[in-house]
Amino acid sequence: MGALMQSNLTGDDLFSYILMLQSGPTAKMYVLCEGESDCAILDPHIKESICETIPGYGKSSVLEAITIADQQNKSGVAALVDRDWEKEASSLPGSAVVTDHYDIDATVFYTGDVCRRVVTAFCDRTLVRDFLRGGGWNSPSEVATSLAFPVGVLRKLNHEEGWGLRFSDTPFSEVALQDSTGIDLTKAVGSALSRSRKPRIAERDIAAIAALAQHAMAGIADRRAYCCGHDLNSALAYLMSNKWSARINRKILERAMRATVSCADISSTEMFSGIPSALKTSPGELYTCS
């Protein structure tokens, strides 16, 4: 699909595309994903002769398409969508499966020891061990979570309050506390404001927003639920390159994470077990891992 078509893709378009594919000589099953990177995580573990992943280029178009498929009792089609901040999936179509964590990259990040294996491959192990021991950390993923969590809370508040701030690509090198136990919320909000095209708040509001985020964080027990994959990998890339002597950025790290996921890792996730059920098939029929 061309870039223009991708940006204007609707659920109807996506469903029509599925119908066209299933009308061919070889009947396959299809899993709709929000983006190409999501497909890249699933593809190595799916039997290509049986099933293919299709990027829908957005959650709304994927949900619209799978809703139409369910309404028309279309078999052999399922969807994998991000959990985001939602705890319940009861309102989703029956053939939709949600990621275990915020999104698929966050699910990979927290699955098994994927994160630790990637850090081991790229970093100076003595620096990593000394850093973790010195700060009382249990794992690299725990440190990255401490940095990504406040950004996730700011993202949610921004979404709810309509501030129009850009918290994506938060520069952790500028906002992280020296001991990596969190971020400077005032600096993070100021950075987001400076990078926003049409913010609906002013510089005088920064301190109040930072205080609101601090209050919200105090009432949250499950920090992981607020961490998206981009923030987690961005935070970890900062730690790896600034603390643990690696040469890496977020995009390379995300690819390394996706490539590191083994059959044992992905088979342990709820989303992986949910997809065959949504397709009304067996794991052995669908997956190379079975």
C-alpha positions as CSV (number, residue, x, y, z in Angstrom):
1,M,0.0,0.0,0.0
2,G,1.2,3.5,-0.8
3,A,1.8,6.1,1.9
4,L,-1.2,8.1,0.9
5,M,-3.5,5.1,1.0
6,Q,-2.1,4.0,4.3
7,S,-2.8,7.4,5.9
8,N,-6.4,7.3,4.6
9,L,-7.1,3.6,5.2
10,T,-10.6,2.9,6.7
11,G,-12.0,-0.2,8.3
12,D,-14.2,-0.7,5.2
13,D,-11.0,-0.5,3.0
14,L,-9.2,-3.0,5.1
15,F,-12.2,-5.4,5.2
16,S,-12.6,-5.2,1.4
17,Y,-8.9,-6.0,1.1
18,I,-9.4,-9.1,3.2
19,L,-12.3,-10.2,1.0
20,M,-10.1,-9.8,-2.1
21,L,-7.3,-11.8,-0.6
22,Q,-9.7,-14.6,0.5
23,S,-11.2,-14.8,-2.9
24,G,-7.9,-16.1,-4.3
25,P,-7.1,-19.7,-5.1
26,T,-5.3,-20.3,-1.8
27,A,-7.5,-19.7,1.2
28,K,-5.5,-18.4,4.2
29,M,-6.3,-17.0,7.6
30,Y,-5.4,-13.3,8.4
31,V,-4.4,-11.4,11.5
32,L,-4.9,-7.7,11.3
33,C,-2.2,-5.7,13.2
34,E,-1.9,-2.0,13.9
35,G,1.4,-1.6,12.1
36,E,4.2,-3.2,10.2
37,S,6.4,-3.5,13.3
38,D,3.6,-5.5,15.0
39,C,3.6,-7.9,12.0
40,A,7.3,-8.2,12.2
41,I,7.1,-9.6,15.7
42,L,4.5,-12.2,14.8
43,D,5.6,-13.3,11.3
44,P,8.6,-15.5,12.3
45,H,6.3,-17.6,14.5
46,I,3.4,-18.0,12.1
47,K,3.2,-20.6,9.3
48,E,3.1,-18.4,6.2
49,S,1.3,-21.1,4.1
50,I,-1.6,-21.0,6.6
51,C,-1.8,-17.4,7.8
52,E,-0.5,-13.9,7.1
53,T,-0.4,-10.7,9.1
54,I,-1.7,-7.5,7.6
55,P,-0.9,-4.0,8.9
56,G,-4.0,-1.8,9.2
57,Y,-1.9,1.4,9.9
58,G,-3.9,2.4,13.0
59,K,-6.0,0.9,15.8
60,S,-9.3,2.5,14.6
61,S,-9.2,1.0,11.1
62,V,-8.3,-2.5,12.5
63,L,-11.1,-2.4,15.0
64,E,-13.6,-1.2,12.4
65,A,-12.5,-4.0,10.0
66,I,-12.7,-6.8,12.6
67,T,-16.1,-5.5,13.7
68,I,-17.4,-5.7,10.2
69,A,-15.9,-9.2,9.9
70,D,-17.6,-10.3,13.1
71,Q,-20.9,-8.8,12.0
72,Q,-20.8,-10.7,8.8
73,N,-19.6,-13.9,10.5
74,K,-16.5,-13.9,8.4
75,S,-14.2,-16.7,9.5
76,G,-10.4,-16.9,9.3
77,V,-9.9,-13.3,10.4
78,A,-8.6,-12.0,13.7
79,A,-7.1,-8.8,15.0
80,L,-4.3,-7.9,17.5
81,V,-4.6,-4.5,19.0
82,D,-2.8,-2.5,21.7
83,R,-4.2,-2.7,25.2
84,D,-3.2,1.0,25.7
85,W,-4.6,2.2,29.1
86,E,-7.6,0.0,29.0
87,K,-7.8,-2.7,31.6
88,E,-10.9,-4.4,30.2
89,A,-11.3,-5.9,26.7
90,S,-15.0,-6.8,27.1
91,S,-16.1,-4.0,24.7
92,L,-13.9,-5.3,21.9
93,P,-15.2,-7.5,19.0
94,G,-15.0,-11.2,19.7
95,S,-12.2,-11.8,17.1
96,A,-10.0,-9.1,18.6
97,V,-7.1,-10.0,20.9
98,V,-5.3,-7.4,23.0
99,T,-1.6,-7.3,23.8
100,D,-0.5,-8.4,27.3
101,H,0.9,-5.0,28.1
102,Y,0.4,-1.4,26.7
103,D,1.4,-2.4,23.2
104,I,3.2,-5.2,21.4
105,D,6.6,-3.7,21.9
106,A,6.0,-3.3,25.6
107,T,4.8,-6.9,25.7
108,V,8.1,-8.0,24.1
109,F,10.0,-5.8,26.5
110,Y,8.5,-7.5,29.6
111,T,8.3,-11.1,28.2
112,G,10.8,-13.6,29.7
113,D,14.3,-12.3,29.8
114,V,14.3,-10.7,26.3
115,C,15.4,-7.3,27.7
116,R,18.2,-8.7,29.8
117,R,19.5,-10.7,26.8
118,V,19.6,-7.7,24.6
119,V,21.4,-5.6,27.2
120,T,23.9,-8.4,27.7
121,A,24.6,-8.5,24.0
122,F,25.3,-4.8,23.6
123,C,26.6,-3.5,27.0
124,D,29.6,-3.8,29.3
125,R,28.4,-6.4,31.8
126,T,30.5,-5.0,34.6
127,L,29.0,-1.6,34.2
128,V,25.5,-3.1,34.1
129,R,26.1,-5.2,37.2
130,D,27.6,-2.4,39.2
131,F,24.8,0.0,38.2
132,L,22.1,-2.5,39.2
133,R,23.8,-3.5,42.4
134,G,24.5,0.1,43.4
135,G,20.9,1.3,42.9
136,G,19.3,-1.8,44.3
137,W,17.7,-2.7,41.0
138,N,16.6,-6.2,40.1
139,S,16.9,-5.9,36.3
140,P,17.5,-3.4,33.4
141,S,13.8,-3.5,32.6
142,E,13.0,-2.2,36.1
143,V,15.3,0.8,35.6
144,A,13.8,1.6,32.2
145,T,10.3,1.4,33.7
146,S,11.2,3.9,36.4
147,L,12.0,6.4,33.5
148,A,9.2,5.5,31.1
149,F,6.4,5.4,33.8
150,P,6.2,9.2,34.4
151,V,6.1,9.9,30.7
152,G,3.3,7.4,30.4
153,V,1.3,9.2,33.1
154,L,1.9,12.5,31.3
155,R,0.8,11.0,28.0
156,K,-2.5,9.9,29.6
157,L,-3.1,13.2,31.3
158,N,-2.3,15.0,28.1
159,H,-4.9,12.8,26.3
160,E,-7.6,13.4,28.9
161,E,-7.0,17.1,29.4
162,G,-6.3,18.0,25.8
163,W,-3.1,20.0,26.4
164,G,-1.8,19.4,22.9
165,L,1.7,18.5,24.2
166,R,4.1,16.2,22.4
167,F,5.5,13.6,24.9
168,S,6.6,11.2,22.2
169,D,10.4,11.1,21.8
170,T,10.9,12.6,25.2
171,P,14.7,13.1,25.5
172,F,15.7,11.1,28.5
173,S,19.2,12.4,28.4
174,E,17.8,15.8,29.3
175,V,15.1,14.9,31.8
176,A,16.3,11.7,33.6
177,L,17.3,12.1,37.2
178,Q,21.0,11.3,37.9
179,D,20.2,8.1,39.7
180,S,17.6,7.0,37.1
181,T,14.9,6.6,39.7
182,G,12.6,8.8,37.6
183,I,12.5,12.0,35.5
184,D,12.3,15.7,36.3
185,L,8.6,16.3,35.6
186,T,9.0,20.0,35.1
187,K,11.8,19.5,32.5
188,A,9.7,16.8,30.8
189,V,6.7,19.1,30.5
190,G,8.8,22.0,29.3
191,S,10.5,19.8,26.7
192,A,7.1,18.6,25.5
193,L,5.8,22.1,25.3
194,S,8.9,23.3,23.3
195,R,8.4,20.4,20.8
196,S,4.6,20.9,20.4
197,R,3.1,22.5,17.2
198,K,-0.1,23.8,18.7
199,P,-0.1,23.5,22.5
200,R,-3.1,24.6,24.4
201,I,-1.1,25.5,27.6
202,A,1.5,28.1,28.3
203,E,4.9,28.1,30.1
204,R,3.2,29.4,33.2
205,D,1.2,26.1,33.4
206,I,4.2,23.8,33.5
207,A,4.6,23.6,37.3
208,A,0.9,22.9,37.8
209,I,1.0,20.0,35.2
210,A,4.1,18.6,36.8
211,A,2.3,18.6,40.2
212,L,-0.8,17.0,38.7
213,A,1.4,14.2,37.2
214,Q,3.2,13.7,40.5
215,H,-0.1,13.3,42.3
216,A,-1.5,10.9,39.7
217,M,1.7,8.7,39.9
218,A,1.3,8.3,43.7
219,G,-2.0,6.5,43.2
220,I,-0.8,4.0,40.6
221,A,0.2,0.5,41.7
222,D,0.9,-1.1,38.3
223,R,3.6,1.1,36.7
224,R,4.0,-1.2,33.7
225,A,0.4,-0.5,32.5
226,Y,1.4,3.0,31.6
227,C,4.6,2.2,29.7
228,C,4.4,2.1,25.9
229,G,7.1,0.3,23.9
230,H,8.6,3.4,22.4
231,D,9.1,5.0,25.8
232,L,10.6,1.8,27.3
233,N,13.0,1.3,24.5
234,S,13.9,5.0,24.4
235,A,14.6,4.9,28.1
236,L,16.6,1.7,27.9
237,A,18.6,3.1,24.9
238,Y,19.5,6.1,27.0
239,L,20.7,3.8,29.8
240,M,22.6,1.5,27.5
241,S,24.4,4.4,25.7
242,N,24.9,6.8,28.6
243,K,25.5,4.4,31.5
244,W,26.5,1.0,30.1
245,S,28.9,1.8,27.3
246,A,26.8,0.7,24.3
247,R,26.3,2.4,21.0
248,I,22.6,2.2,20.2
249,N,19.5,4.2,19.6
250,R,15.8,3.5,20.1
251,K,15.1,2.3,16.6
252,I,18.0,-0.2,16.5
253,L,17.1,-1.4,20.0
254,E,13.4,-2.0,19.0
255,R,14.6,-4.1,16.1
256,A,17.0,-6.0,18.4
257,M,14.2,-6.7,20.9
258,R,11.8,-8.0,18.1
259,A,14.5,-10.2,16.7
260,T,15.4,-11.6,20.1
261,V,11.9,-13.0,20.9
262,S,12.1,-16.8,20.9
263,C,9.3,-19.3,20.5
264,A,9.4,-19.9,24.3
265,D,9.2,-16.2,25.0
266,I,6.2,-15.4,22.7
267,S,4.4,-18.7,23.5
268,S,4.2,-17.5,27.1
269,T,2.1,-14.5,26.3
270,E,-1.7,-14.3,26.5
271,M,-2.0,-12.6,23.1
272,F,-0.2,-15.5,21.5
273,S,-2.6,-18.0,22.9
274,G,-5.5,-15.8,22.1
275,I,-5.0,-15.5,18.4
276,P,-5.7,-19.2,17.5
277,S,-8.9,-19.0,19.5
278,A,-10.0,-15.9,17.7
279,L,-9.2,-17.6,14.4
280,K,-11.0,-20.8,15.6
281,T,-8.0,-22.9,14.9
282,S,-5.3,-24.7,17.0
283,P,-1.9,-23.4,17.9
284,G,-0.3,-26.4,16.1
285,E,-2.1,-25.5,12.9
286,L,-1.1,-21.8,13.1
287,Y,2.3,-21.5,14.7
288,T,5.8,-22.7,13.8
289,C,6.5,-22.8,17.6
290,S,4.0,-25.6,18.4
